[in-house]
Amino acid sequence: MRWARIEVDGEPTFAIVEGDQLATVTGTPFGDYQKTGDTVPLAGTQLLPPVMPRTFYCVGLNYLAHILEQAKRKGIEPKVPQKPDTGYRLQCALTGHNNNVEIPEGAGERIHYEGELVAVIGKKGKKLSQEEALDIVFGYTIGNDVSARDWQYGDNTMWRGKNSDTFKPMGPWIETDIDLDALETVVSVNGAETMRFKTNEMIFGVAEFISTISQYCTLQPGDVLWMGTDGTSPNLVDGDVVDININQIGTLTNKYVWEK
């Protein structure tokens, strides 16, 4: 099943993707819901981020090629993580499918995409084993961890390099029926493929991260966990359109627009 989120009469509303239509519901997919009987066409409907998370977990370095390239760019020896480690992002950075990514003045030339698998939590979880961890996952969506590298490496924290408004496109929807081992991530810029990797070839997988986080933090329905990226992005320029496709889920598309 695919779950989207749209605006109806000025209010965010969940909807089930049924072919080329969106069937709106009352309630949420994480609890009780009921179809309203109303539908809207999928084409032409602005999709919101498919969930507005209470807590937004974001894995940093979780693919070997990405670690090696980042170390090369910094001129340092690569350090491969020995245990799962996660950070956080801000809700203000979230935007939806087909929305513009707005690059603020002064962000520099090193503006990059990071195509990521996103796990969406569906049940409350605490102190879970790895064997139990996937039982609380509701489904998966796609994230683009937009990064302004000059700010990311020049500031003391990632507050604007990773968290500026619109820097975290997510969508287009949540897919609940996924075979993690069969996923492949393909990123294209202006229609030309720039990256392809096996999505589940992570250093630490979804289950291990969820289990680790749950030892200290109670996971709640609607929380999200962005799982990191492989490879490297070219420097993007004003007007570039980035498509991130993960088979079984769909394609997240966003145009990059520089602040004038």
ChimeraX attribute file (.defattr): number of C-alpha atoms within 10 A of each C-alpha:
attribute: neighborCount
match mode: 1-to-1
recipient: residues
	/A:1	12
	/A:2	20
	/A:3	24
	/A:4	24
	/A:5	26
	/A:6	21
	/A:7	14
	/A:8	11
	/A:9	7
	/A:10	7
	/A:11	8
	/A:12	16
	/A:13	18
	/A:14	25
	/A:15	28
	/A:16	20
	/A:17	22
	/A:18	14
	/A:19	10
	/A:20	11
	/A:21	16
	/A:22	23
	/A:23	21
	/A:24	24
	/A:25	19
	/A:26	13
	/A:27	14
	/A:28	16
	/A:29	19
	/A:30	13
	/A:31	9
	/A:32	9
	/A:33	13
	/A:34	11
	/A:35	14
	/A:36	11
	/A:37	8
	/A:38	11
	/A:39	17
	/A:40	16
	/A:41	13
	/A:42	16
	/A:43	10
	/A:44	7
	/A:45	12
	/A:46	15
	/A:47	22
	/A:48	25
	/A:49	25
	/A:50	27
	/A:51	25
	/A:52	17
	/A:53	19
	/A:54	14
	/A:55	17
	/A:56	18
	/A:57	20
	/A:58	19
	/A:59	18
	/A:60	18
	/A:61	24
	/A:62	22
	/A:63	22
	/A:64	18
	/A:65	14
	/A:66	20
	/A:67	21
	/A:68	19
	/A:69	15
	/A:70	16
	/A:71	14
	/A:72	12
	/A:73	8
	/A:74	10
	/A:75	9
	/A:76	10
	/A:77	11
	/A:78	15
	/A:79	11
	/A:80	13
	/A:81	15
	/A:82	8
	/A:83	11
	/A:84	18
	/A:85	15
	/A:86	18
	/A:87	11
	/A:88	16
	/A:89	20
	/A:90	19
	/A:91	17
	/A:92	12
	/A:93	19
	/A:94	26
	/A:95	25
	/A:96	26
	/A:97	23
	/A:98	20
	/A:99	18
	/A:100	19
	/A:101	27
	/A:102	16
	/A:103	23
	/A:104	15
	/A:105	9
	/A:106	11
	/A:107	18
	/A:108	13
	/A:109	12
	/A:110	15
	/A:111	21
	/A:112	18
	/A:113	25
	/A:114	19
	/A:115	32
	/A:116	25
	/A:117	27
	/A:118	23
	/A:119	27
	/A:120	26
	/A:121	25
	/A:122	21
	/A:123	17
	/A:124	14
	/A:125	22
	/A:126	18
	/A:127	17
	/A:128	21
	/A:129	15
	/A:130	16
	/A:131	10
	/A:132	14
	/A:133	21
	/A:134	19
	/A:135	14
	/A:136	20
	/A:137	23
	/A:138	19
	/A:139	22
	/A:140	25
	/A:141	29
	/A:142	30
	/A:143	30
	/A:144	28
	/A:145	25
	/A:146	23
	/A:147	24
	/A:148	26
	/A:149	19
	/A:150	15
	/A:151	20
	/A:152	17
	/A:153	12
	/A:154	10
	/A:155	12
	/A:156	8
	/A:157	11
	/A:158	18
	/A:159	13
	/A:160	18
	/A:161	20
	/A:162	22
	/A:163	22
	/A:164	23
	/A:165	18
	/A:166	23
	/A:167	27
	/A:168	26
	/A:169	27
	/A:170	33
	/A:171	32
	/A:172	26
	/A:173	29
	/A:174	27
	/A:175	22
	/A:176	17
	/A:177	13
	/A:178	14
	/A:179	10
	/A:180	16
	/A:181	10
	/A:182	12
	/A:183	19
	/A:184	17
	/A:185	21
	/A:186	19
	/A:187	23
	/A:188	16
	/A:189	20
	/A:190	12
	/A:191	11
	/A:192	10
	/A:193	13
	/A:194	15
	/A:195	17
	/A:196	17
	/A:197	16
	/A:198	15
	/A:199	23
	/A:200	19
	/A:201	16
	/A:202	16
	/A:203	16
	/A:204	19
	/A:205	15
	/A:206	21
	/A:207	19
	/A:208	19
	/A:209	19
	/A:210	27
	/A:211	23
	/A:212	21
	/A:213	19
	/A:214	18
	/A:215	14
	/A:216	10
	/A:217	13
	/A:218	12
	/A:219	24
	/A:220	19
	/A:221	21
	/A:222	24
	/A:223	20
	/A:224	25
	/A:225	26
	/A:226	28
	/A:227	27
	/A:228	24
	/A:229	27
	/A:230	25
	/A:231	18
	/A:232	18
	/A:233	18
	/A:234	12
	/A:235	13
	/A:236	17
	/A:237	15
	/A:238	13
	/A:239	14
	/A:240	15
	/A:241	19
	/A:242	26
	/A:243	25
	/A:244	27
	/A:245	22
	/A:246	24
	/A:247	15
	/A:248	17
	/A:249	22
	/A:250	17
	/A:251	21
	/A:252	25
	/A:253	23
	/A:254	24
	/A:255	19
	/A:256	22
	/A:257	17
	/A:258	16
	/A:259	12
	/A:260	6
